[in-house]
Amino acid sequence: MTDWRDSMVDRPTEEGAYTAGWTVSGLAVLGAIVAIWVFGI
């Protein structure tokens, strides 16, 4: 039970793709927060 793999936990071998994915995700979250704040939804 100790030998397991999970794509959500294991970091991919491509460090650039990993960083870009988190950057895009962070910008999307910030964009959503700003949109909600600006439009008062």
C-alpha positions in Angstrom: 0.0 0.0 0.0 3.0 2.3 0.2 3.8 2.2 -3.6 1.1 4.5 -5.1 1.0 7.3 -7.6 -1.4 10.2 -7.9 -1.2 12.8 -10.6 -2.5 15.5 -8.2 0.3 14.8 -5.8 3.3 13.8 -7.9 5.1 16.7 -9.6 5.5 16.2 -13.3 8.9 15.9 -14.8 8.4 19.1 -16.9 9.1 21.8 -14.3 8.1 24.6 -16.8 4.7 23.0 -17.5 4.1 22.6 -13.8 5.0 26.3 -13.1 3.0 27.5 -16.1 -0.1 25.5 -15.0 0.0 27.0 -11.5 0.6 30.5 -12.9 -2.4 30.2 -15.2 -4.5 28.8 -12.5 -3.5 31.6 -10.1 -4.2 34.3 -12.7 -7.6 32.7 -13.4 -8.6 32.8 -9.7 -7.4 36.4 -9.3 -9.2 37.4 -12.5 -12.4 35.8 -11.2 -12.1 37.6 -7.8 -11.5 41.0 -9.6 -14.4 40.4 -12.0 -16.7 39.7 -9.0 -15.5 42.7 -7.2 -15.7 45.1 -10.2 -19.1 43.9 -11.4 -20.5 43.4 -7.9 -22.0 40.0 -8.8 
